[in-house]
Amino acid sequence: MEPSEETKLPEKLEDALVLKMYHNMITLSVMDKIMYESQRQGRISFYMTNSGEEALQIGSAAALTLDDMIYAQYREAGVLLYRGYPVSKFMNQCYGNCEDEAKGRQMPVHYGSKELNFMTISSPLATQMPQAAGAAYAYKLNKKKSCVVCYFGDGATSEGDAHAAFNFAATLSCPIIFICRNNGYAISTPVKEQFKGDGVAAKGPAYGINTIRVNANDVFAVYFATKTAKEFCIKQQKPVLIEAMTYRLGHHSTSDDSTAYRSADEIAKWNVHTPLAKFRAYLESRGLWCQEKEQELINSTKKEVLRVFAEAEKKLKPHWKELFTDVYKDVPCHIRNQMNLMEKHLEEFKEHYSLSSYTGTK
C-alpha cells in the first residue's frame, strides 16, 4: 500500500509527541513489573505483561484518535494507557475492587472504557474480530470520519472468527484496521508450526484486503503504518490488515512458563535490542533524553504506581448483590428470587463469610 504524494510521511514527529510516547512506554513497563511481582506474591490472581510489545501498542495508539473505536485482545494495555486511562483504574480492575468499572466480574487485565471508546476485553480468542467488523460497518452506514481498530495475536488467526471477520470486512468494504500482533508464539505454539504459508500478511490479499507487514519493534514504523492505514480506511472505506512483527519477551501470562518451549538464549537475543532501548537511543540522538531524565522518570513512575497499587489493595470488594445486576435492565423474578435466597443464606451462615471485605455489608 504505497502512500500518495499527499500522504507522504514526515521525517520526524514533534518533540512533545515522541516524549509522550516514550513516557507511556516506560509507564507500561514499570506497571508490568510491579503487577507481575504482585501476582507472584499472591496479591492478585492473574496478570499478563506487555514486555517487548510496547512499541506496537504505543506507536499504533498515537496514530489514532478517541473517535476511533478499539477492539483489543488482552495484551494492549498500552493502547488504553495512551488514550488516558489512569493507572489507578488499571489497579482497580486487577484487584476487582469496589471502584472497578467491571464490578469485579472480570479476570485481571480485561479492561474496558466507554469514555475512551475501548471495548471491554473478553478472554476467548478472536471473538472481538467479527464484532469489530460489524462496528466498522455501522461506522460506514453512519458516514463517520473515523475507523475501528481491531487487535489480535497470530494465534487468533487460526480461529474461525478471523475468517468471518476478514470476509465481512472485505465484502462489505468496512473502515477497519486489523492489527495482528505476531509475537512469535500462540502461547506455546511457535509461528513456524502454526502457519505453512507466509505468516498472516499473506492472508490479506486472498480476502481482497490491502495489507502491510511492519517491524513492530520500531515505534515510528508502527505509527506511520497505522496513520497511513487509517487515512486509507476512511477515504476509501475499505479494510487494512497490518501484520506487526514483534517478540513476546515475557511469559504468555503468569500461568505460563515459556522456558518450557523456548530457550533462554533465544530470549536473551531479543532482549539486546528491545523497543524501549531503540526508542531511547533515538531520543538521545535528538538531544531529548539522558540517563538523568531516564532515572527520574522511572523513579517517579514507580512511586506513583506503587501509591495507587497500595490504595487499590485496601479498597473493599463490590457488594455481593452486584452478582445479580446489569444482566437485565429490570431484574426478573427468577433472578430476584436467587438474590433473596443468597441474602438469607449469608444471614444464616455469616460466620463463614468475611462480609466485612465487601461494600454495604457488616
C-alpha positions in Angstrom: 0.0 0.0 0.0 2.0 3.0 -1.3 1.4 6.4 0.2 0.3 9.0 -2.3 2.0 12.3 -2.8 -0.5 14.0 -0.4 0.2 11.5 2.4 4.0 11.3 2.3 5.2 10.6 5.8 7.2 13.3 7.7 10.8 12.6 8.6 10.2 13.2 12.3 7.5 13.9 14.8 7.1 16.8 17.2 9.2 16.6 20.4 6.2 16.6 22.6 4.6 13.7 20.8 7.7 11.4 20.9 8.3 12.2 24.5 4.7 11.3 25.4 5.1 8.1 23.5 8.2 7.2 25.4 6.7 8.2 28.8 3.8 5.9 28.1 6.1 3.0 27.2 8.1 3.5 30.4 4.9 3.7 32.5 3.6 0.4 30.9 7.0 -1.3 31.6 7.1 -0.1 35.2 3.4 -1.1 35.8 4.1 -4.5 34.3 7.0 -5.3 36.6 5.0 -4.3 39.8 1.9 -6.2 38.8 3.8 -9.3 37.8 5.5 -9.4 41.1 2.3 -8.7 42.9 0.8 -11.8 41.3 3.8 -13.9 42.3 3.2 -12.7 45.9 -0.4 -13.8 45.7 -1.9 -10.3 45.9 -3.8 -10.6 42.6 -4.9 -13.7 40.8 -3.5 -13.3 37.3 -1.5 -10.9 35.0 -0.1 -10.6 31.5 2.9 -8.4 30.8 3.5 -6.4 27.6 7.2 -6.6 27.6 8.7 -6.4 24.1 5.5 -5.2 22.6 5.4 -1.6 23.9 6.3 0.0 20.6 3.4 -1.8 18.8 0.9 -0.6 21.4 2.0 3.0 21.8 3.0 3.5 18.2 -0.4 2.5 16.9 -2.3 4.3 19.7 -0.5 7.6 18.9 -1.7 7.5 15.3 -5.4 7.2 16.3 -8.0 9.5 18.0 -10.7 8.8 20.6 -13.2 8.7 17.8 -11.6 5.5 16.5 -13.1 2.5 18.3 -10.7 -0.1 19.8 -11.4 -3.8 20.0 -8.4 -5.3 21.8 -7.3 -8.7 22.8 -5.5 -9.0 26.2 -2.1 -7.5 25.5 -3.0 -4.0 24.5 -2.9 -2.2 27.9 -0.6 0.4 26.3 -3.2 1.4 23.9 -5.6 2.2 26.7 -2.9 3.9 28.7 -2.1 6.2 25.8 -5.7 7.1 25.5 -5.7 8.5 29.0 -6.8 5.5 31.2 -5.4 6.3 34.7 -3.0 3.8 36.3 -5.4 3.7 39.3 -8.1 2.2 37.1 -5.7 -0.5 35.9 -5.1 -1.3 39.5 -8.8 -1.3 40.5 -9.6 -3.7 37.7 -6.8 -6.1 38.5 -8.0 -6.2 42.1 -11.7 -6.3 41.2 -12.5 -3.8 44.0 -15.5 -1.6 44.5 -14.1 1.0 42.1 -13.5 -1.5 39.3 -15.8 -0.4 36.5 -16.5 -4.1 35.8 -17.6 -4.5 39.4 -15.2 -7.4 40.0 -16.8 -9.6 37.3 -13.8 -9.9 35.0 -10.4 -11.5 35.3 -7.5 -9.1 35.8 -6.2 -7.3 32.6 -9.7 -7.5 31.0 -10.0 -3.7 30.8 -12.7 -1.6 29.1 -13.7 2.1 28.9 -16.8 3.5 27.3 -15.4 7.0 27.6 -12.2 6.1 25.8 -14.0 4.1 23.1 -12.2 0.9 24.2 -14.5 -2.2 24.1 -14.1 -4.4 27.2 -11.8 -7.3 26.6 -13.0 -10.9 26.7 -10.8 -14.0 27.1 -11.9 -16.3 24.2 -9.6 -15.8 21.1 -10.9 -13.9 18.1 -14.4 -13.2 19.4 -13.7 -9.5 19.1 -12.8 -9.7 15.4 -16.3 -10.2 13.8 -17.7 -7.8 16.4 -15.2 -5.2 15.2 -16.1 -5.7 11.6 -19.7 -5.2 12.5 -18.9 -2.0 14.3 -16.9 -0.8 11.3 -19.9 -1.5 9.1 -22.0 0.7 11.4 -19.5 3.4 11.1 -19.8 3.2 7.4 -23.6 3.4 7.4 -23.4 6.4 9.7 -20.8 8.0 7.5 -18.4 8.6 10.4 -15.0 10.0 9.6 -13.2 7.5 11.8 -12.5 3.8 11.8 -12.4 0.7 14.0 -9.1 -0.8 15.1 -9.0 -4.5 16.0 -6.0 -6.0 17.7 -5.4 -9.8 17.9 -2.5 -12.2 18.1 -1.1 -14.6 15.5 -2.9 -17.4 17.3 -6.3 -15.8 16.8 -6.0 -16.1 13.0 -6.3 -19.9 13.4 -9.8 -19.4 14.7 -12.9 -19.4 12.5 -13.9 -16.0 13.8 -10.9 -14.5 12.0 -12.1 -15.8 8.6 -15.6 -14.4 9.2 -14.2 -11.0 10.3 -11.8 -10.7 7.3 -14.5 -11.8 4.8 -17.2 -9.5 6.3 -14.9 -6.5 6.3 -13.7 -7.1 2.8 -17.1 -7.9 1.1 -18.9 -5.1 3.0 -16.0 -2.6 2.5 -15.7 -1.7 6.2 -13.4 1.0 7.5 -11.4 -1.2 9.9 -7.7 -1.7 10.6 -6.9 -5.3 11.6 -3.6 -5.2 13.6 -2.1 -8.7 14.1 0.4 -8.8 16.9 2.7 -11.5 15.5 5.0 -12.0 18.6 6.3 -15.4 17.6 4.1 -17.6 19.7 0.5 -18.5 20.3 1.1 -19.3 24.0 3.5 -22.3 23.4 2.9 -22.8 19.7 5.6 -21.2 17.6 4.6 -19.5 14.3 6.5 -22.0 12.2 4.2 -24.7 13.5 1.1 -22.6 13.1 1.5 -21.5 9.5 2.6 -23.3 6.4 2.2 -20.1 4.4 4.0 -16.7 4.8 2.6 -15.7 8.2 -0.5 -13.6 8.5 0.2 -10.9 5.8 -0.3 -13.5 3.1 -3.9 -14.0 4.1 -4.9 -10.3 3.4 -4.7 -10.3 -0.4 -6.6 -13.6 -0.6 -9.6 -11.8 1.1 -9.1 -8.6 -1.0 -7.7 -6.7 1.9 -4.9 -4.1 1.5 -2.0 -5.4 3.7 1.3 -4.3 5.1 3.9 -6.0 7.3 5.8 -3.8 9.7 8.7 -4.0 12.1 6.7 -3.6 15.3 9.8 -3.2 17.4 10.2 0.3 15.8 7.6 2.6 17.3 7.8 5.0 14.3 7.3 2.3 11.8 4.1 1.3 13.6 3.0 4.9 14.0 3.3 5.7 10.3 1.9 2.3 9.1 -1.2 2.9 11.3 -1.6 6.5 10.3 -1.4 5.7 6.6 -3.8 2.8 7.1 -6.3 5.0 8.9 -6.2 7.6 6.1 -6.8 4.9 3.5 -9.6 3.2 5.6 -11.6 6.4 6.0 -11.0 7.8 2.5 -11.5 4.5 0.6 -14.0 2.9 3.1 -12.0 -0.3 2.9 -10.2 -2.6 5.5 -6.5 -2.8 6.0 -4.5 -5.6 7.6 -1.3 -4.8 9.4 1.0 -7.7 10.4 3.1 -6.3 13.2 6.2 -8.3 13.7 7.4 -8.3 17.3 8.5 -10.6 20.0 7.0 -11.5 23.4 9.9 -11.2 25.9 7.8 -12.3 28.9 5.8 -15.4 29.6 2.4 -15.6 27.9 0.9 -14.9 31.3 1.5 -15.6 35.0 0.1 -19.1 34.3 2.8 -19.9 31.8 6.5 -20.9 31.9 7.8 -20.0 28.4 11.2 -21.6 29.2 9.4 -25.0 28.7 9.1 -24.3 24.9 11.8 -21.7 24.1 15.5 -21.4 25.1 17.0 -18.8 27.4 19.4 -17.9 24.6 16.5 -17.0 22.3 15.0 -14.7 24.8 18.4 -13.1 25.6 19.0 -12.5 21.9 15.8 -10.5 21.6 16.5 -8.7 24.9 19.5 -6.9 23.4 17.6 -4.6 21.1 14.3 -4.0 22.8 11.7 -1.4 21.6 12.4 0.7 24.7 16.2 0.6 24.1 15.9 1.5 20.5 13.5 4.4 21.2 15.7 5.7 24.0 18.8 5.7 21.7 16.8 7.7 19.2 15.7 10.3 21.8 19.3 10.7 22.9 20.4 11.2 19.4 17.9 14.1 19.1 19.1 15.5 22.4 15.8 14.9 24.1 16.9 12.3 26.7 19.7 11.4 29.0 20.4 9.0 31.9 19.4 11.6 34.5 15.9 12.0 32.9 15.6 8.3 32.5 16.2 7.6 36.2 14.0 10.4 37.2 11.1 9.2 35.1 11.5 5.6 36.3 11.6 6.6 39.9 8.6 9.0 39.7 6.6 6.4 37.8 7.4 3.6 40.2 6.4 5.8 43.1 3.1 6.7 41.5 2.2 3.1 40.5 3.1 1.8 44.0 0.9 4.5 45.5 -2.2 3.7 43.6 -1.4 0.0 43.9 -1.5 0.3 47.7 -4.7 2.2 47.5 -6.4 -0.3 45.3 -5.4 -3.2 47.5 -7.1 -1.6 50.5 -10.4 -0.9 48.8 -13.4 -3.1 49.6 -14.8 -5.6 47.1 -18.1 -4.7 45.3 -21.4 -5.5 47.1 -22.3 -9.2 46.7 -25.6 -8.1 45.1 -23.6 -6.9 42.1 -23.6 -10.6 41.1 -27.2 -10.2 40.0 -27.2 -6.8 38.4 -26.6 -5.4 34.9 -27.7 -8.5 33.0 -31.2 -7.2 32.6 -32.5 -3.6 32.7 -35.2 -4.7 35.1 -34.3 -7.7 37.3 -36.7 -10.5 36.5 -38.4 -12.6 39.2 -36.2 -15.7 39.0 -33.0 -13.6 39.4 -34.6 -11.6 42.3 -35.5 -14.9 43.9 -31.9 -16.1 43.7 -30.8 -12.8 45.2 -33.2 -13.2 48.1 -32.0 -16.8 48.7 -28.4 -15.6 48.7 -29.3 -12.9 51.3 -30.9 -15.5 53.6 -28.0 -17.8 53.2 -25.5 -15.1 54.1 -27.6 -14.1 57.1 -27.8 -17.7 58.3 -24.1 -18.6 57.8 -22.5 -15.2 58.1 -19.8 -16.5 60.4 -18.4 -18.5 57.4 -18.0 -15.4 55.2 -15.7 -12.4 55.5 -18.5 -10.0 54.6 -16.5 -7.1 56.1 -14.4 -7.2 52.9 -17.4 -6.2 50.8 -19.2 -2.8 50.5 -22.6 -2.4 52.1 -22.1 -5.3 54.4 -21.1 -5.8 58.0 
